[in-house]
Amino acid sequence: MSSLPSNISNFKKSIGGIEFSVSAPGKVILHGEHSVVYGKLAVAASLDLKTKIHLIEIDSPNSFIIKFLPLNFEKNLDLSEIQKLLLNNLSSSLASQKSDFNWCSPNLINHQEHFKLIEEVADYLLKDNINPVDIITSKAVKGMFYLFSGILASTNIILKPLCIIIDSELSMGAGTGSSASFSVAFAGLFIRYLKLKTNDLENVSLPEFKSFVWDKRDVEDSNKFSMRDFEAISDWAFCSEKIYHGSPSGLDNTICTYGSLVKFRKNHSTTQITLSTPINLLLVNTKVPRETSKLIEHVAVVKNLFPNVIEPILDAMDSLTVNAVDAIKKIDSAAALGDAEKLQKSFDEWKMLIQINHSLLTALGVSHPKLEEINMILSRNGLIGKLTGAGGGGFAISVLPPSFDPEAVIRILKEHDFEVILTKLGGAGVRVD
């Protein structure tokens, strides 16, 4: 088990209590923003930036303590009240008979009904806060409760007093998958907690629900998520993402679950692309907040008004993404072979596609003056940038060619008051740390 973080040293671990951490990466969409909502191809990559959640059973009777470090939020809730409100009211949230549902069938949850229950419970539990809870904190708490109740309410789990601490290296609301990383990490946390608490039971489900038995391999290697776990984590995180984004495409939760690079098309199976050589990436934060759901709605409005104009743009973005995937594969192959000439040629090809992609997104009306300013600075320094995610602010990205020294361009961007992160593409997905 991982050691107790210093920031929760005031909580004493219960004798024989469970303690572990789960992390999930953030992501960037490399190509396919907005068009992915309409069934076009997208490619995304995990980032070497993570959300980490630590769970510990504590010696503090009837406590359910949550600490959201990035939001400076802490709350000590009544465990029996949580159990009564969240775990005893699942029936109204189901789109099926109880006998059809168990923890690994999130598709049988009636999202609207379940979220209605979660909103009522969360508003009740947070009502005595001295300071009003802001929208981001409120959504984070509701997302956690959504997954907690959905995954655990149908099971034979016996809860102990808990402390859950959330930390993140990701900027919120900036297009790097902070909500998906959060949702995936929480889904992984509760699924692993369920496994550790029930792996010796003949039936994990309560009598009125569909039976569930852990696969022997799941129990033997409980420090790793199985393929069934990954599927359930991604599916539950997709449900939670609806709280943040209304109608998510499913891309963010997929990449944060599986990691690496992912080709994604709505209602199709995903394809992973494994990089043999990491690709360095500049993430440049405009510091301009935006709401994904409003930008998605904007594109939908424009598409309805001018379908003959917008649909060809979406088709062009689909073709561009296919070509970009080809270029990325050629880059990786050339890097593995040490073919410098082919590597440079393939990078030049990809840079051209990145530039076109940003122009197409600008035509959809989802850029921002700060994004254009970043791209101008990058262009003057031999790089190409584009918006990532919903646009309207958030982050711009720029892939770095081999041996490119970014020190000068990073300095210039910071002089213009932009935040810059140098990271890598294509790391591991959700995991037990």
Secondary structure in CASP SS format (residue, H / E / C, confidence):
PFRMAT SS
TARGET T0000
AUTHOR 0000-0000-0000
METHOD secondary structure of the structure
MODEL  1
M C 1.00
S C 1.00
S C 1.00
L C 1.00
P C 1.00
S H 1.00
N H 1.00
I H 1.00
S C 1.00
N C 1.00
F C 1.00
K C 1.00
K E 1.00
S C 1.00
I C 1.00
G C 1.00
G C 1.00
I C 1.00
E E 1.00
F E 1.00
S E 1.00
V E 1.00
S E 1.00
A E 1.00
P E 1.00
G E 1.00
K E 1.00
V E 1.00
I E 1.00
L E 1.00
H E 1.00
G C 1.00
E C 1.00
H C 1.00
S H 1.00
V H 1.00
V H 1.00
Y H 1.00
G C 1.00
K C 1.00
L C 1.00
A E 1.00
V E 1.00
A E 1.00
A E 1.00
S E 1.00
L E 1.00
D E 1.00
L E 1.00
K E 1.00
T E 1.00
K E 1.00
I E 1.00
H E 1.00
L E 1.00
I E 1.00
E E 1.00
I E 1.00
D C 1.00
S C 1.00
P C 1.00
N C 1.00
S E 1.00
F E 1.00
I E 1.00
I E 1.00
K E 1.00
F E 1.00
L H 1.00
P H 1.00
L H 1.00
N C 1.00
F E 1.00
E E 1.00
K E 1.00
N E 1.00
L E 1.00
D E 1.00
L H 1.00
S H 1.00
E H 1.00
I H 1.00
Q H 1.00
K H 1.00
L H 1.00
L H 1.00
L C 1.00
N C 1.00
N C 1.00
L C 1.00
S H 1.00
S H 1.00
S H 1.00
L E 1.00
A C 1.00
S C 1.00
Q C 1.00
K H 1.00
S H 1.00
D H 1.00
F C 1.00
N C 1.00
W C 1.00
C C 1.00
S C 1.00
P H 1.00
N H 1.00
L H 1.00
I E 1.00
N C 1.00
H H 1.00
Q H 1.00
E H 1.00
H H 1.00
F H 1.00
K H 1.00
L H 1.00
I H 1.00
E H 1.00
E H 1.00
V H 1.00
A H 1.00
D H 1.00
Y H 1.00
L H 1.00
L C 1.00
K C 1.00
D C 1.00
N C 1.00
I C 1.00
N C 1.00
P C 1.00
V C 1.00
D C 1.00
I H 1.00
I H 1.00
T H 1.00
S H 1.00
K H 1.00
A H 1.00
V H 1.00
K H 1.00
G H 1.00
M H 1.00
F H 1.00
Y H 1.00
L H 1.00
F H 1.00
S H 1.00
G H 1.00
I H 1.00
L H 1.00
A C 1.00
S C 1.00
T E 1.00
N C 1.00
I C 1.00
I C 1.00
L C 1.00
K C 1.00
P C 1.00
L E 1.00
C E 1.00
I E 1.00
I E 1.00
I E 1.00
D E 1.00
S E 1.00
E C 1.00
L C 1.00
S C 1.00
M C 1.00
G C 1.00
A C 1.00
G C 1.00
T C 1.00
G C 1.00
S H 1.00
S H 1.00
A H 1.00
S H 1.00
F H 1.00
S H 1.00
V H 1.00
A H 1.00
F H 1.00
A H 1.00
G H 1.00
L H 1.00
F H 1.00
I H 1.00
R H 1.00
Y H 1.00
L H 1.00
K H 1.00
L H 1.00
K H 1.00
T H 1.00
N C 1.00
D C 1.00
L C 1.00
E C 1.00
N C 1.00
V C 1.00
S E 1.00
L C 1.00
P C 1.00
E C 1.00
F C 1.00
K C 1.00
S C 1.00
F C 1.00
V C 1.00
W C 1.00
D C 1.00
K H 1.00
R H 1.00
D H 1.00
V H 1.00
E H 1.00
D C 1.00
S C 1.00
N C 1.00
K C 1.00
F C 1.00
S C 1.00
M H 1.00
R H 1.00
D H 1.00
F H 1.00
E H 1.00
A H 1.00
I H 1.00
S H 1.00
D H 1.00
W H 1.00
A H 1.00
F H 1.00
C H 1.00
S H 1.00
E H 1.00
K H 1.00
I H 1.00
Y H 1.00
H H 1.00
G C 1.00
S C 1.00
P C 1.00
S C 1.00
G C 1.00
L H 1.00
D H 1.00
N H 1.00
T H 1.00
I H 1.00
C H 1.00
T H 1.00
Y H 1.00
G E 1.00
S C 1.00
L E 1.00
V E 1.00
K E 1.00
F E 1.00
R C 1.00
K C 1.00
N C 1.00
H C 1.00
S C 1.00
T C 1.00
T E 1.00
Q E 1.00
I E 1.00
T C 1.00
L C 1.00
S C 1.00
T C 1.00
P C 1.00
I E 1.00
N E 1.00
L E 1.00
L E 1.00
L E 1.00
V E 1.00
N E 1.00
T C 1.00
K C 1.00
V C 1.00
P C 1.00
R C 1.00
E C 1.00
T H 1.00
S H 1.00
K H 1.00
L H 1.00
I H 1.00
E H 1.00
H H 1.00
V H 1.00
A H 1.00
V H 1.00
V H 1.00
K H 1.00
N H 1.00
L H 1.00
F C 1.00
P H 1.00
N H 1.00
V H 1.00
I H 1.00
E H 1.00
P H 1.00
I H 1.00
L H 1.00
D H 1.00
A H 1.00
M H 1.00
D H 1.00
S H 1.00
L H 1.00
T H 1.00
V H 1.00
N H 1.00
A H 1.00
V H 1.00
D H 1.00
A H 1.00
I H 1.00
K H 1.00
K H 1.00
I H 1.00
D H 1.00
S H 1.00
A H 1.00
A H 1.00
A H 1.00
L H 1.00
G C 1.00
D C 1.00
A H 1.00
E H 1.00
K H 1.00
L H 1.00
Q H 1.00
K H 1.00
S H 1.00
F H 1.00
D H 1.00
E H 1.00
W H 1.00
K H 1.00
M H 1.00
L H 1.00
I H 1.00
Q H 1.00
I H 1.00
N H 1.00
H H 1.00
S H 1.00
L H 1.00
L H 1.00
T H 1.00
A H 1.00
L C 1.00
G C 1.00
V C 1.00
S C 1.00
H C 1.00
P H 1.00
K H 1.00
L H 1.00
E H 1.00
E H 1.00
I H 1.00
N H 1.00
M H 1.00
I H 1.00
L H 1.00
S H 1.00
R H 1.00
N C 1.00
G C 1.00
L C 1.00
I C 1.00
G C 1.00
K E 1.00
L E 1.00
T C 1.00
G C 1.00
A C 1.00
G C 1.00
G C 1.00
G C 1.00
G C 1.00
F E 1.00
A E 1.00
I E 1.00
S E 1.00
V E 1.00
L C 1.00
P C 1.00
P C 1.00
S C 1.00
F C 1.00
D C 1.00
P C 1.00
E H 1.00
A H 1.00
V H 1.00
I H 1.00
R H 1.00
I H 1.00
L H 1.00
K H 1.00
E H 1.00
H C 1.00
D C 1.00
F C 1.00
E E 1.00
V E 1.00
I E 1.00
L E 1.00
T E 1.00
K E 1.00
L E 1.00
G C 1.00
G C 1.00
A E 1.00
G C 1.00
V C 1.00
R E 1.00
V E 1.00
D C 1.00
END
